[in-house]
Amino acid sequence: MIEIKGLNKYFPGRGRSEPVQALRDVDLTIRDNEFLTILGPSGCGKTTLLRNIAGLVPWDTGEILVDSQPVRGPSPERAMVFQNFALLPWSTVLANVAIGLEIRGEPRGPREAKARELIERVGLSGFEDRLPGELSGGMQQRVGLARALAVDPSVLLMDEPFGALDEQTRRLLQEELLRIWEQTPKTVVFITHSMEEAVLLGDRIVLMSARPGQVDDIIEVPLARPRSQHINELGESPEFASITTHLWTRLRSMQVLNT
C-alpha cells in the first residue's frame, strides 16, 4: 500500500519571482495491486507526484509511505516507465531490458534468460539484437515496459507511457499492459491526459485540480475485469460514457477557471 499524506511541493521561481507551488496538501491511499489512473489539466503536478513516489524528486512537506516504510529515494521495488522511452541508444533490446538486473549484479546467463522471457511476453521475440533506433515508437515502449518488469517491482509507475503513440498502437499497448497486469498483478500508478484511457485501464481514477495540484475527486470504475480482451466493448458501455462525461465536465470547469 502507498500512503501519501499532506504532500506539498514547490519549485523555485525565476529570478526574484516567488516559488511556484506544484502540489498542495495531497492525501491519497493506493491499494495493493490496484491499477490507479491519475488525470488532470496540464501543469497540475501529475508527473511531479509520480516522481515523488518514485523517489526521484524530493518534496517540501508531508510524507510518502510504501508498505509503511518512508520513501527516501529510488528503490528497485518502484520501477518507472517514461513517455520518452529513456532507452540506451547504443545498447541492444536485450541489453536494455537486462540493464536493471545487471546493475543488481545478477550473472549474465540468468539475467539474459529473464530478459528474453520478458521480450517474448511483450511481443518482441526476434528483435533482441536490434538497437532502439531501429524500432518503432510502439516497439520502443514495449522495451521500456519489459525493462521495468525485469526487476520484478511491486510498484509500477507509468508517466503517460502511450501519450506519444498513434491511436492504433496505443490501443494495442493498452491491451498488452492489461494482459500482463492480469497475469502478474502489481500496484500500478498510471498518469494520462486521456479520459478514455483513464477509464479503460483504472480501478479508480484520481482527478487532480489545476495547479497547485490537489486531489479533486476519486472515481471508482465499475467496469468488470479482466478487461484486456474486451476493451472495444467496454468503450461502448453506458458506464464508460457516464464516467467520461463526468470527467470532461470537471476538467472543462477547471480550464474555464484558469483562462
C-alpha positions in Angstrom: 0.0 0.0 0.0 1.1 3.5 -0.8 0.1 6.3 1.6 0.6 10.0 0.6 0.0 12.4 3.5 -0.1 16.1 3.3 2.3 16.4 0.4 3.5 19.8 -0.7 6.0 20.6 -3.4 7.4 24.0 -4.5 9.7 24.8 -7.4 12.0 27.9 -7.3 10.7 30.9 -9.2 12.7 32.5 -11.9 14.9 35.4 -10.9 13.3 37.2 -8.0 9.8 35.7 -8.5 8.1 33.7 -5.8 8.4 29.9 -5.7 5.7 28.0 -7.7 3.7 25.5 -5.7 3.2 22.4 -7.8 1.3 20.2 -5.2 -0.8 21.3 -2.2 -1.8 19.0 0.7 -2.1 15.9 -1.4 -3.6 13.0 0.6 -4.0 9.7 -1.2 -4.0 6.0 -0.4 -3.2 3.5 -3.2 -4.2 -0.1 -2.6 -2.1 -3.2 -3.1 -2.3 -4.5 -6.7 -4.6 -1.6 -7.7 -4.4 -0.1 -11.1 -4.8 3.6 -10.3 -5.0 6.2 -13.1 -4.4 9.9 -12.5 -5.9 12.5 -14.7 -5.8 16.3 -14.6 -5.2 19.5 -16.5 -1.8 20.3 -17.9 0.6 21.6 -15.3 -1.4 20.2 -12.4 1.6 18.3 -10.9 0.8 14.7 -12.0 4.3 13.9 -13.2 5.8 15.6 -10.1 3.6 13.4 -7.9 4.7 10.3 -9.7 8.4 11.3 -9.4 7.9 11.9 -5.7 6.5 8.4 -5.3 9.5 7.0 -7.3 11.9 8.9 -5.0 13.4 10.8 -8.0 12.3 14.2 -6.9 12.1 15.4 -3.2 9.1 17.2 -1.8 8.9 20.0 0.8 6.5 18.8 3.5 4.4 15.7 4.0 5.3 12.1 3.6 5.1 9.1 1.3 5.0 5.6 2.7 5.2 2.3 0.8 4.2 -0.7 2.9 4.6 1.6 5.9 8.2 2.5 5.0 9.0 6.1 4.2 10.3 6.9 0.7 13.8 8.3 0.9 14.9 7.9 -2.6 14.7 5.4 -5.6 14.2 1.7 -5.0 14.1 -1.3 -7.2 10.6 -2.0 -5.7 9.4 1.1 -7.6 10.0 0.9 -11.3 9.3 3.8 -13.7 8.2 3.8 -17.3 8.6 7.1 -19.1 6.8 8.6 -22.1 10.1 9.3 -24.0 11.2 5.6 -23.6 14.5 6.5 -22.0 16.3 3.6 -23.7 20.1 3.4 -24.1 20.5 4.1 -27.8 23.8 2.2 -28.1 22.5 -1.0 -26.4 20.5 -3.8 -27.9 17.0 -4.6 -26.9 18.3 -7.5 -24.9 20.8 -5.3 -23.1 18.3 -2.6 -22.4 15.8 -5.0 -20.8 18.5 -6.6 -18.7 20.2 -3.4 -17.5 18.4 -3.3 -14.2 19.4 -6.9 -13.4 23.0 -6.2 -14.4 23.1 -3.2 -12.0 21.8 -5.6 -9.3 24.8 -7.9 -10.0 22.8 -10.8 -11.4 25.0 -13.1 -13.5 24.8 -12.8 -17.3 23.2 -16.1 -18.0 20.2 -15.8 -15.7 19.6 -12.1 -16.4 19.6 -12.7 -20.2 17.3 -15.6 -19.8 14.8 -13.5 -17.8 15.2 -10.6 -20.3 14.4 -12.9 -23.3 11.3 -14.2 -21.5 10.0 -10.7 -21.0 10.9 -9.7 -24.6 8.7 -12.6 -25.7 5.9 -11.5 -23.3 5.8 -8.1 -24.8 5.8 -9.5 -28.4 9.3 -8.6 -29.5 10.9 -12.0 -30.0 13.4 -11.8 -32.8 14.3 -8.2 -32.0 16.7 -9.0 -29.2 19.8 -7.7 -31.2 18.2 -4.6 -32.6 19.1 -1.1 -31.4 16.3 1.3 -30.2 16.8 3.5 -33.3 15.8 0.5 -35.5 12.4 0.2 -33.7 9.1 2.0 -34.0 7.8 4.1 -31.1 5.4 1.4 -30.0 8.2 -1.2 -30.0 10.5 1.0 -28.0 7.7 1.5 -25.4 7.4 -2.3 -25.2 11.1 -2.5 -24.5 10.7 0.1 -21.7 7.9 -1.9 -20.2 9.9 -5.1 -20.3 12.8 -3.4 -18.7 10.7 -2.1 -15.8 9.1 -5.6 -15.3 12.5 -7.3 -15.4 13.4 -6.2 -11.8 10.0 -7.5 -10.7 8.9 -4.4 -8.9 5.9 -4.3 -6.5 5.0 -0.9 -7.8 5.0 0.2 -11.5 4.9 3.9 -12.1 3.9 5.0 -15.6 4.2 8.6 -16.8 2.0 8.9 -19.9 3.7 5.9 -21.5 1.4 5.8 -24.5 0.9 9.5 -25.0 3.2 9.9 -28.0 1.9 6.9 -29.9 -0.7 6.7 -32.7 -4.2 5.6 -31.6 -3.9 2.0 -33.1 -0.6 1.4 -31.3 -1.9 2.9 -28.2 -4.8 0.6 -28.0 -2.7 -2.5 -28.7 -0.3 -1.5 -25.9 -3.2 -0.8 -23.5 -4.4 -4.4 -24.2 -0.9 -5.7 -23.7 -0.4 -3.9 -20.4 -3.7 -5.1 -19.0 -2.9 -8.6 -20.1 0.5 -8.6 -18.3 -1.1 -6.9 -15.2 -3.8 -9.5 -15.1 -1.3 -12.3 -15.2 1.1 -10.8 -12.6 -0.8 -8.2 -10.6 1.2 -5.2 -9.3 0.4 -1.8 -7.9 0.2 0.4 -11.0 0.1 4.2 -10.9 -0.6 5.4 -14.4 -0.5 9.1 -15.5 -2.6 10.0 -18.5 -4.1 13.0 -20.3 -6.8 10.8 -21.9 -10.1 10.4 -20.2 -10.9 7.3 -22.2 -7.6 5.7 -21.2 -8.0 6.5 -17.5 -11.4 4.7 -17.5 -10.5 1.7 -19.6 -7.4 0.9 -17.5 -8.2 2.0 -14.0 -9.8 0.5 -10.9 -10.1 4.1 -9.7 -9.4 7.4 -11.3 -7.8 10.3 -9.3 -8.8 13.6 -10.8 -6.4 16.4 -9.8 -7.2 20.1 -9.7 -5.3 22.8 -11.6 -2.0 24.0 -10.1 -1.3 23.7 -7.3 -2.4 20.2 -7.7 -4.8 18.6 -5.2 -7.0 15.6 -5.2 -10.2 17.0 -6.6 -12.2 13.7 -6.9 -11.7 9.9 -6.8 -13.9 7.9 -9.1 -14.5 4.2 -8.8 -14.6 2.4 -12.2 -17.3 -0.3 -12.2 -16.2 -2.0 -15.4 -15.7 -5.7 -14.9 -12.3 -7.4 -15.0 -10.5 -8.9 -16.8 -10.6 -6.2 -19.5 -7.7 -7.0 -21.8 -9.8 -8.9 -24.3 -12.8 -6.6 -24.1 -11.6 -3.0 -24.4 -13.6 -2.2 -27.5 -16.8 -3.5 -25.9 -16.2 -1.6 -22.7 -15.7 1.6 -24.6 -19.3 1.3 -25.8 -20.9 0.7 -22.4 -23.2 3.2 -20.6 -20.8 3.1 -17.5 -17.9 4.2 -19.7 -19.9 7.0 -21.2 -21.2 8.2 -17.8 -17.7 8.4 -16.3 -16.1 10.1 -19.2 -18.9 12.7 -19.3 -18.3 13.4 -15.6 -14.6 13.7 -16.1 -14.9 16.1 -19.0 -17.4 18.2 -17.1 -15.0 18.6 -14.2 -11.9 19.1 -16.4 -13.7 21.7 -18.6 -14.7 23.7 -15.5 -11.1 23.7 -14.4 -10.0 25.0 -17.8 -12.6 27.8 -17.7 -11.5 28.9 -14.3 -7.9 29.2 -15.4 -8.3 31.1 -18.7 
